[in-house]
Structure formats: structure tokens, C-alpha cells
Amino acid sequence: MYQHIRNLREDNDLTQQQVAELLNISQTTYSRYESGALDIPSSSLIFLAKYYKTSVDYLLGLTKNKAPCDK
């Protein structure tokens, strides 16, 4: 699961600090999200899915399809 979040960040040429600022958290907290040391709150998952134009299912590793759902 956490690899998808890291890959999307890197594919968009963003640093952990930049994404952390978008989520209003520290870079350390975001780093812990990416490493799996800390669970990502659902509100942050939803924000990231919208930001990256993908689905929460993709972020969670439940699907390999990056396309967001139509809802």
C-alpha cells in the first residue's frame, strides 16, 4: 500500500515536505505514512486520492487501476 503513495509522490516530482505541507502535517509524520510506521487517516487518503486523481482503493493497494471511480 505505502509504495503507491511514494510512487505517486515521486512521479509528480514532489518532496515529502511538499506533500506534508499539503496535508498540514510534519515531514516526519508523512515519512512515517510512507514507511508504514503510522496509519494514514482516511481524510488524508481521500485528499491524496483527489490530489493525484486516483482512487483510495489504488492508494490502499486494493486495485492496480490508477483511474479514479466515477462517483
mmCIF file of the N, C-alpha and C atoms, coordinates in Angstrom:
data_MODEL
# 
_entry.id   MODEL 
# 
loop_
_atom_site.group_PDB 
_atom_site.id 
_atom_site.type_symbol 
_atom_site.label_atom_id 
_atom_site.label_alt_id 
_atom_site.label_comp_id 
_atom_site.label_asym_id 
_atom_site.label_entity_id 
_atom_site.label_seq_id 
_atom_site.pdbx_PDB_ins_code 
_atom_site.Cartn_x 
_atom_site.Cartn_y 
_atom_site.Cartn_z 
_atom_site.occupancy 
_atom_site.B_iso_or_equiv 
_atom_site.pdbx_formal_charge 
_atom_site.auth_seq_id 
_atom_site.auth_comp_id 
_atom_site.auth_asym_id 
_atom_site.auth_atom_id 
_atom_site.pdbx_PDB_model_num 
ATOM 1   N N  . MET A 1 1  ? 0.815   -1.196 0.000   1.00 0.00 ? 1  MET A N  1 
ATOM 2   C CA . MET A 1 1  ? 0.000   0.000  0.000   1.00 0.00 ? 1  MET A CA 1 
ATOM 3   C C  . MET A 1 1  ? 0.859   1.261  0.000   1.00 0.00 ? 1  MET A C  1 
ATOM 4   N N  . TYR A 1 2  ? 1.819   1.314  0.853   1.00 0.00 ? 2  TYR A N  1 
ATOM 5   C CA . TYR A 1 2  ? 2.584   2.542  1.035   1.00 0.00 ? 2  TYR A CA 1 
ATOM 6   C C  . TYR A 1 2  ? 3.464   2.854  -0.167  1.00 0.00 ? 2  TYR A C  1 
ATOM 7   N N  . GLN A 1 3  ? 3.815   1.840  -0.919  1.00 0.00 ? 3  GLN A N  1 
ATOM 8   C CA . GLN A 1 3  ? 4.628   2.051  -2.111  1.00 0.00 ? 3  GLN A CA 1 
ATOM 9   C C  . GLN A 1 3  ? 3.879   2.900  -3.140  1.00 0.00 ? 3  GLN A C  1 
ATOM 10  N N  . HIS A 1 4  ? 2.584   2.728  -3.262  1.00 0.00 ? 4  HIS A N  1 
ATOM 11  C CA . HIS A 1 4  ? 1.799   3.514  -4.220  1.00 0.00 ? 4  HIS A CA 1 
ATOM 12  C C  . HIS A 1 4  ? 1.855   4.997  -3.870  1.00 0.00 ? 4  HIS A C  1 
ATOM 13  N N  . ILE A 1 5  ? 1.769   5.306  -2.596  1.00 0.00 ? 5  ILE A N  1 
ATOM 14  C CA . ILE A 1 5  ? 1.799   6.709  -2.165  1.00 0.00 ? 5  ILE A CA 1 
ATOM 15  C C  . ILE A 1 5  ? 3.163   7.320  -2.473  1.00 0.00 ? 5  ILE A C  1 
ATOM 16  N N  . ARG A 1 6  ? 4.198   6.565  -2.215  1.00 0.00 ? 6  ARG A N  1 
ATOM 17  C CA . ARG A 1 6  ? 5.548   7.063  -2.517  1.00 0.00 ? 6  ARG A CA 1 
ATOM 18  C C  . ARG A 1 6  ? 5.751   7.216  -4.020  1.00 0.00 ? 6  ARG A C  1 
ATOM 19  N N  . ASN A 1 7  ? 5.329   6.211  -4.787  1.00 0.00 ? 7  ASN A N  1 
ATOM 20  C CA . ASN A 1 7  ? 5.494   6.281  -6.237  1.00 0.00 ? 7  ASN A CA 1 
ATOM 21  C C  . ASN A 1 7  ? 4.756   7.480  -6.830  1.00 0.00 ? 7  ASN A C  1 
ATOM 22  N N  . LEU A 1 8  ? 3.546   7.723  -6.385  1.00 0.00 ? 8  LEU A N  1 
ATOM 23  C CA . LEU A 1 8  ? 2.787   8.876  -6.901  1.00 0.00 ? 8  LEU A CA 1 
ATOM 24  C C  . LEU A 1 8  ? 3.491   10.183 -6.559  1.00 0.00 ? 8  LEU A C  1 
ATOM 25  N N  . ARG A 1 9  ? 4.013   10.284 -5.351  1.00 0.00 ? 9  ARG A N  1 
ATOM 26  C CA . ARG A 1 9  ? 4.729   11.498 -4.957  1.00 0.00 ? 9  ARG A CA 1 
ATOM 27  C C  . ARG A 1 9  ? 5.947   11.698 -5.852  1.00 0.00 ? 9  ARG A C  1 
ATOM 28  N N  . GLU A 1 10 ? 6.714   10.644 -6.044  1.00 0.00 ? 10 GLU A N  1 
ATOM 29  C CA . GLU A 1 10 ? 7.917   10.747 -6.868  1.00 0.00 ? 10 GLU A CA 1 
ATOM 30  C C  . GLU A 1 10 ? 7.578   10.996 -8.332  1.00 0.00 ? 10 GLU A C  1 
ATOM 31  N N  . ASP A 1 11 ? 6.524   10.361 -8.839  1.00 0.00 ? 11 ASP A N  1 
ATOM 32  C CA . ASP A 1 11 ? 6.101   10.575 -10.231 1.00 0.00 ? 11 ASP A CA 1 
ATOM 33  C C  . ASP A 1 11 ? 5.696   12.024 -10.480 1.00 0.00 ? 11 ASP A C  1 
ATOM 34  N N  . ASN A 1 12 ? 5.252   12.697 -9.422  1.00 0.00 ? 12 ASN A N  1 
ATOM 35  C CA . ASN A 1 12 ? 4.838   14.097 -9.532  1.00 0.00 ? 12 ASN A CA 1 
ATOM 36  C C  . ASN A 1 12 ? 5.940   15.055 -9.103  1.00 0.00 ? 12 ASN A C  1 
ATOM 37  N N  . ASP A 1 13 ? 7.151   14.525 -8.960  1.00 0.00 ? 13 ASP A N  1 
ATOM 38  C CA . ASP A 1 13 ? 8.331   15.329 -8.589  1.00 0.00 ? 13 ASP A CA 1 
ATOM 39  C C  . ASP A 1 13 ? 8.099   16.172 -7.343  1.00 0.00 ? 13 ASP A C  1 
ATOM 40  N N  . LEU A 1 14 ? 7.496   15.537 -6.342  1.00 0.00 ? 14 LEU A N  1 
ATOM 41  C CA . LEU A 1 14 ? 7.244   16.216 -5.073  1.00 0.00 ? 14 LEU A CA 1 
ATOM 42  C C  . LEU A 1 14 ? 8.134   15.633 -3.987  1.00 0.00 ? 14 LEU A C  1 
ATOM 43  N N  . THR A 1 15 ? 8.503   16.472 -3.041  1.00 0.00 ? 15 THR A N  1 
ATOM 44  C CA . THR A 1 15 ? 9.251   16.003 -1.878  1.00 0.00 ? 15 THR A CA 1 
ATOM 45  C C  . THR A 1 15 ? 8.265   15.614 -0.783  1.00 0.00 ? 15 THR A C  1 
ATOM 46  N N  . GLN A 1 16 ? 8.752   14.877 0.186   1.00 0.00 ? 16 GLN A N  1 
ATOM 47  C CA . GLN A 1 16 ? 7.907   14.562 1.336   1.00 0.00 ? 16 GLN A CA 1 
ATOM 48  C C  . GLN A 1 16 ? 7.458   15.842 2.030   1.00 0.00 ? 16 GLN A C  1 
ATOM 49  N N  . GLN A 1 17 ? 8.329   16.814 2.100   1.00 0.00 ? 17 GLN A N  1 
ATOM 50  C CA . GLN A 1 17 ? 7.991   18.089 2.741   1.00 0.00 ? 17 GLN A CA 1 
ATOM 51  C C  . GLN A 1 17 ? 6.833   18.778 2.022   1.00 0.00 ? 17 GLN A C  1 
ATOM 52  N N  . GLN A 1 18 ? 6.847   18.773 0.707   1.00 0.00 ? 18 GLN A N  1 
ATOM 53  C CA . GLN A 1 18 ? 5.778   19.419 -0.056  1.00 0.00 ? 18 GLN A CA 1 
ATOM 54  C C  . GLN A 1 18 ? 4.433   18.741 0.180   1.00 0.00 ? 18 GLN A C  1 
ATOM 55  N N  . VAL A 1 19 ? 4.417   17.418 0.180   1.00 0.00 ? 19 VAL A N  1 
ATOM 56  C CA . VAL A 1 19 ? 3.164   16.705 0.419   1.00 0.00 ? 19 VAL A CA 1 
ATOM 57  C C  . VAL A 1 19 ? 2.715   16.904 1.862   1.00 0.00 ? 19 VAL A C  1 
ATOM 58  N N  . ALA A 1 20 ? 3.655   16.898 2.783   1.00 0.00 ? 20 ALA A N  1 
ATOM 59  C CA . ALA A 1 20 ? 3.322   17.131 4.189   1.00 0.00 ? 20 ALA A CA 1 
ATOM 60  C C  . ALA A 1 20 ? 2.660   18.498 4.361   1.00 0.00 ? 20 ALA A C  1 
ATOM 61  N N  . GLU A 1 21 ? 3.163   19.500 3.675   1.00 0.00 ? 21 GLU A N  1 
ATOM 62  C CA . GLU A 1 21 ? 2.562   20.831 3.758   1.00 0.00 ? 21 GLU A CA 1 
ATOM 63  C C  . GLU A 1 21 ? 1.136   20.832 3.209   1.00 0.00 ? 21 GLU A C  1 
ATOM 64  N N  . LEU A 1 22 ? 0.893   20.082 2.140   1.00 0.00 ? 22 LEU A N  1 
ATOM 65  C CA . LEU A 1 22 ? -0.467  19.981 1.594   1.00 0.00 ? 22 LEU A CA 1 
ATOM 66  C C  . LEU A 1 22 ? -1.423  19.362 2.612   1.00 0.00 ? 22 LEU A C  1 
ATOM 67  N N  . LEU A 1 23 ? -0.912  18.422 3.389   1.00 0.00 ? 23 LEU A N  1 
ATOM 68  C CA . LEU A 1 23 ? -1.732  17.717 4.380   1.00 0.00 ? 23 LEU A CA 1 
ATOM 69  C C  . LEU A 1 23 ? -1.726  18.410 5.745   1.00 0.00 ? 23 LEU A C  1 
ATOM 70  N N  . ASN A 1 24 ? -0.968  19.496 5.872   1.00 0.00 ? 24 ASN A N  1 
ATOM 71  C CA . ASN A 1 24 ? -0.836  20.224 7.144   1.00 0.00 ? 24 ASN A CA 1 
ATOM 72  C C  . ASN A 1 24 ? -0.301  19.339 8.265   1.00 0.00 ? 24 ASN A C  1 
ATOM 73  N N  . ILE A 1 25 ? 0.739   18.576 7.924   1.00 0.00 ? 25 ILE A N  1 
ATOM 74  C CA . ILE A 1 25 ? 1.413   17.726 8.898   1.00 0.00 ? 25 ILE A CA 1 
ATOM 75  C C  . ILE A 1 25 ? 2.914   17.936 8.751   1.00 0.00 ? 25 ILE A C  1 
ATOM 76  N N  . SER A 1 26 ? 3.677   17.348 9.653   1.00 0.00 ? 26 SER A N  1 
ATOM 77  C CA . SER A 1 26 ? 5.133   17.469 9.553   1.00 0.00 ? 26 SER A CA 1 
ATOM 78  C C  . SER A 1 26 ? 5.678   16.483 8.519   1.00 0.00 ? 26 SER A C  1 
ATOM 79  N N  . GLN A 1 27 ? 6.862   16.779 8.043   1.00 0.00 ? 27 GLN A N  1 
ATOM 80  C CA . GLN A 1 27 ? 7.524   15.881 7.094   1.00 0.00 ? 27 GLN A CA 1 
ATOM 81  C C  . GLN A 1 27 ? 7.777   14.536 7.756   1.00 0.00 ? 27 GLN A C  1 
ATOM 82  N N  . THR A 1 28 ? 8.097   14.543 9.036   1.00 0.00 ? 28 THR A N  1 
ATOM 83  C CA . THR A 1 28 ? 8.349   13.303 9.773   1.00 0.00 ? 28 THR A CA 1 
ATOM 84  C C  . THR A 1 28 ? 7.105   12.422 9.801   1.00 0.00 ? 28 THR A C  1 
ATOM 85  N N  . THR A 1 29 ? 5.955   13.028 10.045  1.00 0.00 ? 29 THR A N  1 
ATOM 86  C CA . THR A 1 29 ? 4.700   12.267 10.055  1.00 0.00 ? 29 THR A CA 1 
ATOM 87  C C  . THR A 1 29 ? 4.435   11.687 8.681   1.00 0.00 ? 29 THR A C  1 
ATOM 88  N N  . TYR A 1 30 ? 4.618   12.495 7.642   1.00 0.00 ? 30 TYR A N  1 
ATOM 89  C CA . TYR A 1 30 ? 4.391   11.986 6.293   1.00 0.00 ? 30 TYR A CA 1 
ATOM 90  C C  . TYR A 1 30 ? 5.353   10.840 5.972   1.00 0.00 ? 30 TYR A C  1 
ATOM 91  N N  . SER A 1 31 ? 6.599   10.973 6.368   1.00 0.00 ? 31 SER A N  1 
ATOM 92  C CA . SER A 1 31 ? 7.584   9.919  6.147   1.00 0.00 ? 31 SER A CA 1 
ATOM 93  C C  . SER A 1 31 ? 7.129   8.619  6.816   1.00 0.00 ? 31 SER A C  1 
ATOM 94  N N  . ARG A 1 32 ? 6.543   8.740  7.992   1.00 0.00 ? 32 ARG A N  1 
ATOM 95  C CA . ARG A 1 32 ? 6.035   7.558  8.696   1.00 0.00 ? 32 ARG A CA 1 
ATOM 96  C C  . ARG A 1 32 ? 4.841   6.959  7.962   1.00 0.00 ? 32 ARG A C  1 
ATOM 97  N N  . TYR A 1 33 ? 4.047   7.782  7.286   1.00 0.00 ? 33 TYR A N  1 
ATOM 98  C CA . TYR A 1 33 ? 2.963   7.253  6.450   1.00 0.00 ? 33 TYR A CA 1 
ATOM 99  C C  . TYR A 1 33 ? 3.549   6.393  5.328   1.00 0.00 ? 33 TYR A C  1 
ATOM 100 N N  . GLU A 1 34 ? 4.541   6.936  4.641   1.00 0.00 ? 34 GLU A N  1 
ATOM 101 C CA . GLU A 1 34 ? 5.140   6.224  3.509   1.00 0.00 ? 34 GLU A CA 1 
ATOM 102 C C  . GLU A 1 34 ? 5.837   4.933  3.925   1.00 0.00 ? 34 GLU A C  1 
ATOM 103 N N  . SER A 1 35 ? 6.416   4.926  5.088   1.00 0.00 ? 35 SER A N  1 
ATOM 104 C CA . SER A 1 35 ? 7.134   3.727  5.547   1.00 0.00 ? 35 SER A CA 1 
ATOM 105 C C  . SER A 1 35 ? 6.207   2.684  6.153   1.00 0.00 ? 35 SER A C  1 
ATOM 106 N N  . GLY A 1 36 ? 4.971   3.081  6.442   1.00 0.00 ? 36 GLY A N  1 
ATOM 107 C CA . GLY A 1 36 ? 4.023   2.163  7.062   1.00 0.00 ? 36 GLY A CA 1 
ATOM 108 C C  . GLY A 1 36 ? 4.114   2.144  8.578   1.00 0.00 ? 36 GLY A C  1 
ATOM 109 N N  . ALA A 1 37 ? 4.936   3.012  9.138   1.00 0.00 ? 37 ALA A N  1 
ATOM 110 C CA . ALA A 1 37 ? 5.081   3.075  10.591  1.00 0.00 ? 37 ALA A CA 1 
ATOM 111 C C  . ALA A 1 37 ? 3.880   3.727  11.264  1.00 0.00 ? 37 ALA A C  1 
ATOM 112 N N  . LEU A 1 38 ? 3.081   4.448  10.483  1.00 0.00 ? 38 LEU A N  1 
ATOM 113 C CA . LEU A 1 38 ? 1.915   5.154  11.006  1.00 0.00 ? 38 LEU A CA 1 
ATOM 114 C C  . LEU A 1 38 ? 0.786   5.023  10.005  1.00 0.00 ? 38 LEU A C  1 
ATOM 115 N N  . ASP A 1 39 ? -0.396  4.663  10.491  1.00 0.00 ? 39 ASP A N  1 
ATOM 116 C CA . ASP A 1 39 ? -1.560  4.558  9.610   1.00 0.00 ? 39 ASP A CA 1 
ATOM 117 C C  . ASP A 1 39 ? -1.978  5.940  9.118   1.00 0.00 ? 39 ASP A C  1 
ATOM 118 N N  . ILE A 1 40 ? -2.386  6.000  7.878   1.00 0.00 ? 40 ILE A N  1 
ATOM 119 C CA . ILE A 1 40 ? -2.803  7.256  7.268   1.00 0.00 ? 40 ILE A CA 1 
ATOM 120 C C  . ILE A 1 40 ? -4.287  7.480  7.573   1.00 0.00 ? 40 ILE A C  1 
ATOM 121 N N  . PRO A 1 41 ? -4.646  8.632  8.123   1.00 0.00 ? 41 PRO A N  1 
ATOM 122 C CA . PRO A 1 41 ? -6.060  8.906  8.388   1.00 0.00 ? 41 PRO A CA 1 
ATOM 123 C C  . PRO A 1 41 ? -6.872  8.917  7.087   1.00 0.00 ? 41 PRO A C  1 
ATOM 124 N N  . SER A 1 42 ? -8.124  8.521  7.184   1.00 0.00 ? 42 SER A N  1 
ATOM 125 C CA . SER A 1 42 ? -8.973  8.452  5.994   1.00 0.00 ? 42 SER A CA 1 
ATOM 126 C C  . SER A 1 42 ? -9.087  9.811  5.315   1.00 0.00 ? 42 SER A C  1 
ATOM 127 N N  . SER A 1 43 ? -9.122  10.890 6.067   1.00 0.00 ? 43 SER A N  1 
ATOM 128 C CA . SER A 1 43 ? -9.218  12.215 5.450   1.00 0.00 ? 43 SER A CA 1 
ATOM 129 C C  . SER A 1 43 ? -7.987  12.519 4.593   1.00 0.00 ? 43 SER A C  1 
ATOM 130 N N  . SER A 1 44 ? -6.827  12.061 5.027   1.00 0.00 ? 44 SER A N  1 
ATOM 131 C CA . SER A 1 44 ? -5.606  12.260 4.239   1.00 0.00 ? 44 SER A CA 1 
ATOM 132 C C  . SER A 1 44 ? -5.605  11.373 3.003   1.00 0.00 ? 44 SER A C  1 
ATOM 133 N N  . LEU A 1 45 ? -6.100  10.146 3.137   1.00 0.00 ? 45 LEU A N  1 
ATOM 134 C CA . LEU A 1 45 ? -6.195  9.262  1.973   1.00 0.00 ? 45 LEU A CA 1 
ATOM 135 C C  . LEU A 1 45 ? -7.121  9.856  0.916   1.00 0.00 ? 45 LEU A C  1 
ATOM 136 N N  . ILE A 1 46 ? -8.240  10.384 1.351   1.00 0.00 ? 46 ILE A N  1 
ATOM 137 C CA . ILE A 1 46 ? -9.192  10.996 0.418   1.00 0.00 ? 46 ILE A CA 1 
ATOM 138 C C  . ILE A 1 46 ? -8.551  12.201 -0.259  1.00 0.00 ? 46 ILE A C  1 
ATOM 139 N N  . PHE A 1 47 ? -7.874  13.030 0.512   1.00 0.00 ? 47 PHE A N  1 
ATOM 140 C CA . PHE A 1 47 ? -7.204  14.204 -0.055  1.00 0.00 ? 47 PHE A CA 1 
ATOM 141 C C  . PHE A 1 47 ? -6.177  13.776 -1.102  1.00 0.00 ? 47 PHE A C  1 
ATOM 142 N N  . LEU A 1 48 ? -5.339  12.792 -0.764  1.00 0.00 ? 48 LEU A N  1 
ATOM 143 C CA . LEU A 1 48 ? -4.301  12.341 -1.694  1.00 0.00 ? 48 LEU A CA 1 
ATOM 144 C C  . LEU A 1 48 ? -4.908  11.734 -2.953  1.00 0.00 ? 48 LEU A C  1 
ATOM 145 N N  . ALA A 1 49 ? -5.979  10.978 -2.801  1.00 0.00 ? 49 ALA A N  1 
ATOM 146 C CA . ALA A 1 49 ? -6.635  10.389 -3.971  1.00 0.00 ? 49 ALA A CA 1 
ATOM 147 C C  . ALA A 1 49 ? -7.138  11.481 -4.909  1.00 0.00 ? 49 ALA A C  1 
ATOM 148 N N  . LYS A 1 50 ? -7.746  12.509 -4.357  1.00 0.00 ? 50 LYS A N  1 
ATOM 149 C CA . LYS A 1 50 ? -8.231  13.623 -5.183  1.00 0.00 ? 50 LYS A CA 1 
ATOM 150 C C  . LYS A 1 50 ? -7.061  14.385 -5.800  1.00 0.00 ? 50 LYS A C  1 
ATOM 151 N N  . TYR A 1 51 ? -6.040  14.628 -5.004  1.00 0.00 ? 51 TYR A N  1 
ATOM 152 C CA . TYR A 1 51 ? -4.883  15.389 -5.473  1.00 0.00 ? 51 TYR A CA 1 
ATOM 153 C C  . TYR A 1 51 ? -4.194  14.680 -6.641  1.00 0.00 ? 51 TYR A C  1 
ATOM 154 N N  . TYR A 1 52 ? -3.995  13.365 -6.506  1.00 0.00 ? 52 TYR A N  1 
ATOM 155 C CA . TYR A 1 52 ? -3.318  12.589 -7.539  1.00 0.00 ? 52 TYR A CA 1 
ATOM 156 C C  . TYR A 1 52 ? -4.267  12.071 -8.616  1.00 0.00 ? 52 TYR A C  1 
ATOM 157 N N  . LYS A 1 53 ? -5.555  12.402 -8.477  1.00 0.00 ? 53 LYS A N  1 
ATOM 158 C CA . LYS A 1 53 ? -6.580  11.972 -9.443  1.00 0.00 ? 53 LYS A CA 1 
ATOM 159 C C  . LYS A 1 53 ? -6.589  10.444 -9.597  1.00 0.00 ? 53 LYS A C  1 
ATOM 160 N N  . THR A 1 54 ? -6.676  9.787  -8.469  1.00 0.00 ? 54 THR A N  1 
ATOM 161 C CA . THR A 1 54 ? -6.737  8.337  -8.434  1.00 0.00 ? 54 THR A CA 1 
ATOM 162 C C  . THR A 1 54 ? -7.796  7.935  -7.408  1.00 0.00 ? 54 THR A C  1 
ATOM 163 N N  . SER A 1 55 ? -7.822  6.684  -7.046  1.00 0.00 ? 55 SER A N  1 
ATOM 164 C CA . SER A 1 55 ? -8.808  6.223  -6.072  1.00 0.00 ? 55 SER A CA 1 
ATOM 165 C C  . SER A 1 55 ? -8.130  5.844  -4.757  1.00 0.00 ? 55 SER A C  1 
ATOM 166 N N  . VAL A 1 56 ? -8.900  5.878  -3.690  1.00 0.00 ? 56 VAL A N  1 
ATOM 167 C CA . VAL A 1 56 ? -8.395  5.418  -2.402  1.00 0.00 ? 56 VAL A CA 1 
ATOM 168 C C  . VAL A 1 56 ? -8.054  3.934  -2.502  1.00 0.00 ? 56 VAL A C  1 
ATOM 169 N N  . ASP A 1 57 ? -8.847  3.187  -3.267  1.00 0.00 ? 57 ASP A N  1 
ATOM 170 C CA . ASP A 1 57 ? -8.547  1.764  -3.465  1.00 0.00 ? 57 ASP A CA 1 
ATOM 171 C C  . ASP A 1 57 ? -7.146  1.575  -4.035  1.00 0.00 ? 57 ASP A C  1 
ATOM 172 N N  . TYR A 1 58 ? -6.747  2.414  -4.972  1.00 0.00 ? 58 TYR A N  1 
ATOM 173 C CA . TYR A 1 58 ? -5.400  2.320  -5.540  1.00 0.00 ? 58 TYR A CA 1 
ATOM 174 C C  . TYR A 1 58 ? -4.362  2.645  -4.467  1.00 0.00 ? 58 TYR A C  1 
ATOM 175 N N  . LEU A 1 59 ? -4.596  3.709  -3.712  1.00 0.00 ? 59 LEU A N  1 
ATOM 176 C CA . LEU A 1 59 ? -3.651  4.079  -2.658  1.00 0.00 ? 59 LEU A CA 1 
ATOM 177 C C  . LEU A 1 59 ? -3.488  2.965  -1.637  1.00 0.00 ? 59 LEU A C  1 
ATOM 178 N N  . LEU A 1 60 ? -4.579  2.255  -1.356  1.00 0.00 ? 60 LEU A N  1 
ATOM 179 C CA . LEU A 1 60 ? -4.550  1.175  -0.372  1.00 0.00 ? 60 LEU A CA 1 
ATOM 180 C C  . LEU A 1 60 ? -4.037  -0.141 -0.949  1.00 0.00 ? 60 LEU A C  1 
ATOM 181 N N  . GLY A 1 61 ? -3.787  -0.175 -2.245  1.00 0.00 ? 61 GLY A N  1 
ATOM 182 C CA . GLY A 1 61 ? -3.288  -1.379 -2.875  1.00 0.00 ? 61 GLY A CA 1 
ATOM 183 C C  . GLY A 1 61 ? -4.359  -2.419 -3.149  1.00 0.00 ? 61 GLY A C  1 
ATOM 184 N N  . LEU A 1 62 ? -5.630  -1.998 -3.160  1.00 0.00 ? 62 LEU A N  1 
ATOM 185 C CA . LEU A 1 62 ? -6.732  -2.927 -3.417  1.00 0.00 ? 62 LEU A CA 1 
ATOM 186 C C  . LEU A 1 62 ? -6.983  -3.134 -4.901  1.00 0.00 ? 62 LEU A C  1 
ATOM 187 N N  . THR A 1 63 ? -6.419  -2.258 -5.718  1.00 0.00 ? 63 THR A N  1 
ATOM 188 C CA . THR A 1 63 ? -6.539  -2.374 -7.170  1.00 0.00 ? 63 THR A CA 1 
ATOM 189 C C  . THR A 1 63 ? -5.247  -1.867 -7.796  1.00 0.00 ? 63 THR A C  1 
ATOM 190 N N  . LYS A 1 64 ? -4.975  -2.348 -8.991  1.00 0.00 ? 64 LYS A N  1 
ATOM 191 C CA . LYS A 1 64 ? -3.809  -1.849 -9.739  1.00 0.00 ? 64 LYS A CA 1 
ATOM 192 C C  . LYS A 1 64 ? -4.213  -0.739 -10.700 1.00 0.00 ? 64 LYS A C  1 
ATOM 193 N N  . ASN A 1 65 ? -5.510  -0.479 -10.786 1.00 0.00 ? 65 ASN A N  1 
ATOM 194 C CA . ASN A 1 65 ? -6.056  0.531  -11.692 1.00 0.00 ? 65 ASN A CA 1 
ATOM 195 C C  . ASN A 1 65 ? -5.945  1.907  -11.024 1.00 0.00 ? 65 ASN A C  1 
ATOM 196 N N  . LYS A 1 66 ? -5.149  2.792  -11.626 1.00 0.00 ? 66 LYS A N  1 
ATOM 197 C CA . LYS A 1 66 ? -4.963  4.133  -11.076 1.00 0.00 ? 66 LYS A CA 1 
ATOM 198 C C  . LYS A 1 66 ? -6.156  5.052  -11.297 1.00 0.00 ? 66 LYS A C  1 
ATOM 199 N N  . ALA A 1 67 ? -7.022  4.709  -12.257 1.00 0.00 ? 67 ALA A N  1 
ATOM 200 C CA . ALA A 1 67 ? -8.137  5.592  -12.606 1.00 0.00 ? 67 ALA A CA 1 
ATOM 201 C C  . ALA A 1 67 ? -9.083  5.741  -11.429 1.00 0.00 ? 67 ALA A C  1 
ATOM 202 N N  . PRO A 1 68 ? -9.525  6.973  -11.181 1.00 0.00 ? 68 PRO A N  1 
ATOM 203 C CA . PRO A 1 68 ? -10.498 7.179  -10.091 1.00 0.00 ? 68 PRO A CA 1 
ATOM 204 C C  . PRO A 1 68 ? -11.859 6.617  -10.479 1.00 0.00 ? 68 PRO A C  1 
ATOM 205 N N  . CYS A 1 69 ? -12.661 6.349  -9.492  1.00 0.00 ? 69 CYS A N  1 
ATOM 206 C CA . CYS A 1 69 ? -14.022 5.902  -9.791  1.00 0.00 ? 69 CYS A CA 1 
ATOM 207 C C  . CYS A 1 69 ? -14.844 7.114  -10.247 1.00 0.00 ? 69 CYS A C  1 
ATOM 208 N N  . ASP A 1 70 ? -15.962 6.876  -10.884 1.00 0.00 ? 70 ASP A N  1 
ATOM 209 C CA . ASP A 1 70 ? -16.779 7.956  -11.459 1.00 0.00 ? 70 ASP A CA 1 
ATOM 210 C C  . ASP A 1 70 ? -17.637 8.676  -10.433 1.00 0.00 ? 70 ASP A C  1 
ATOM 211 N N  . LYS A 1 71 ? -17.621 8.269  -9.196  1.00 0.00 ? 71 LYS A N  1 
ATOM 212 C CA . LYS A 1 71 ? -18.517 8.851  -8.194  1.00 0.00 ? 71 LYS A CA 1 
ATOM 213 C C  . LYS A 1 71 ? -17.941 10.090 -7.582  1.00 0.00 ? 71 LYS A C  1 
# 
